[in-house]
Amino acid sequence: MNPEELLNDPQQPGKPQTESPLVSLERDLKFFNDSIKEVATEIIVEGLSNYPIFIAHQHELALGEVILDRKDLNATWSIHASTLEEFIERGVIRKDLKQRFEDTYKDPNKFICVFVVVPEGANFVFVPYQK
């Protein structure tokens, strides 16, 4: 996903400029970095999946398990933990595209795989963990 795809449409003259969702997501992911890495490690070590996926959203979503609720944490984004297997089972990723996803998936020890859901749609991004 290109970062531009998450940015707000250009503002019309006279309307106040609003912050891009990408900026607030980046801020929240930095804040949640250690918690997300811990959950990703648990998913892999417990043998649930080699492909943890974290879903970032700002509304109600019935996919994955809530690990960080924006309302409880005074954040902009909620984060759910999921796996490639759940995405296939739920039809988010077609079974025939599983290998393509696995081939493009980045090292889960170095990157957070984030499925970003915004009103305009959803897409995957890989965000490096903060050190």
C-alpha positions as CSV (number, residue, x, y, z in Angstrom):
1,M,0.0,0.0,0.0
2,N,1.2,3.4,-0.8
3,P,1.0,5.9,2.1
4,E,-0.8,8.3,-0.2
5,E,-3.7,5.9,-0.3
6,L,-4.4,6.6,3.4
7,L,-4.1,10.3,3.1
8,N,-7.2,12.5,3.2
9,D,-8.4,14.0,-0.1
10,P,-7.0,17.4,-0.8
11,Q,-8.8,20.0,1.2
12,Q,-11.3,22.3,-0.4
13,P,-10.6,26.0,0.1
14,G,-12.2,27.4,3.3
15,K,-12.3,24.0,5.1
16,P,-10.0,23.3,8.0
17,Q,-7.3,20.9,7.2
18,T,-7.6,17.6,9.1
19,E,-4.8,15.3,10.1
20,S,-4.1,12.3,7.8
21,P,-5.1,8.9,9.2
22,L,-1.5,7.8,8.3
23,V,0.0,10.3,10.8
24,S,-2.2,9.1,13.7
25,L,-1.7,5.4,12.8
26,E,2.0,5.9,12.8
27,R,1.9,7.6,16.2
28,D,-0.3,4.8,17.7
29,L,1.8,2.0,16.2
30,K,4.9,3.6,17.8
31,F,3.1,3.8,21.2
32,F,1.8,0.1,20.9
33,N,5.1,-1.2,19.4
34,D,6.2,-3.4,22.3
35,S,2.7,-4.8,23.0
36,I,2.2,-5.7,19.3
37,K,5.7,-7.4,19.1
38,E,4.9,-9.4,22.2
39,V,1.6,-10.7,20.8
40,A,3.2,-11.5,17.4
41,T,5.9,-13.5,19.1
42,E,3.2,-15.4,21.2
43,I,1.2,-16.2,18.0
44,I,4.4,-17.7,16.4
45,V,5.8,-19.5,19.5
46,E,2.5,-21.0,20.4
47,G,2.2,-22.4,16.9
48,L,-1.0,-20.5,16.0
49,S,0.5,-19.1,12.8
50,N,3.8,-18.0,11.2
51,Y,1.9,-15.0,9.8
52,P,0.5,-12.8,12.5
53,I,-1.6,-9.9,11.1
54,F,-2.7,-6.8,13.1
55,I,-5.8,-5.0,12.1
56,A,-5.9,-1.2,12.7
57,H,-9.3,0.4,12.6
58,Q,-11.4,3.2,14.0
59,H,-14.8,1.7,14.2
60,E,-16.4,-1.7,15.2
61,L,-14.9,-4.7,13.5
62,A,-15.6,-8.4,13.9
63,L,-12.2,-9.8,12.8
64,G,-9.4,-11.0,15.0
65,E,-9.2,-10.5,18.7
66,V,-9.0,-7.0,20.3
67,I,-5.6,-6.5,21.9
68,L,-5.6,-2.6,22.2
69,D,-8.9,-0.7,22.3
70,R,-8.6,2.9,21.4
71,K,-11.4,3.9,23.8
72,D,-9.7,2.3,26.8
73,L,-6.2,3.7,25.8
74,N,-7.2,7.2,24.6
75,A,-5.8,6.4,21.2
76,T,-7.0,7.0,17.7
77,W,-6.8,3.4,16.4
78,S,-7.9,0.0,17.9
79,I,-5.7,-3.0,17.1
80,H,-6.9,-6.5,16.7
81,A,-4.6,-9.6,16.4
82,S,-5.3,-12.1,13.7
83,T,-3.6,-14.6,11.4
84,L,-3.3,-15.4,7.8
85,E,-5.3,-18.6,8.5
86,E,-8.3,-16.5,9.9
87,F,-8.1,-14.1,6.9
88,I,-8.4,-17.1,4.6
89,E,-11.2,-18.8,6.6
90,R,-13.2,-15.5,6.8
91,G,-12.7,-14.8,3.0
92,V,-10.6,-11.7,3.4
93,I,-7.8,-13.3,1.5
94,R,-8.8,-15.8,-1.2
95,K,-7.3,-19.3,-0.7
96,D,-5.7,-19.2,-4.2
97,L,-3.8,-16.1,-3.1
98,K,-2.3,-17.6,0.0
99,Q,1.1,-18.3,-1.6
100,R,1.3,-14.8,-3.0
101,F,0.6,-13.4,0.5
102,E,3.2,-15.6,2.1
103,D,5.8,-14.6,-0.6
104,T,5.3,-10.9,0.1
105,Y,5.0,-11.2,3.9
106,K,8.0,-9.6,5.7
107,D,10.0,-11.0,8.6
108,P,7.6,-10.8,11.6
109,N,10.5,-10.2,13.9
110,K,11.3,-7.0,12.1
111,F,7.9,-5.8,10.7
112,I,4.4,-5.4,11.9
113,C,1.9,-6.7,9.3
114,V,-1.0,-4.2,9.5
115,F,-4.3,-4.5,7.8
116,V,-5.5,-0.9,7.8
117,V,-9.2,-0.5,7.5
118,V,-10.5,3.0,6.6
119,P,-14.0,4.0,5.2
120,E,-12.6,4.0,1.7
121,G,-11.3,0.4,1.9
122,A,-8.5,-1.6,3.4
123,N,-5.0,-2.7,2.6
124,F,-1.9,-4.3,4.0
125,V,1.2,-2.3,5.1
126,F,4.4,-3.5,6.8
127,V,5.7,-1.2,9.4
128,P,9.2,-1.7,11.0
129,Y,9.3,-2.2,14.7
130,Q,10.8,0.6,16.7
131,K,14.1,-0.2,18.4
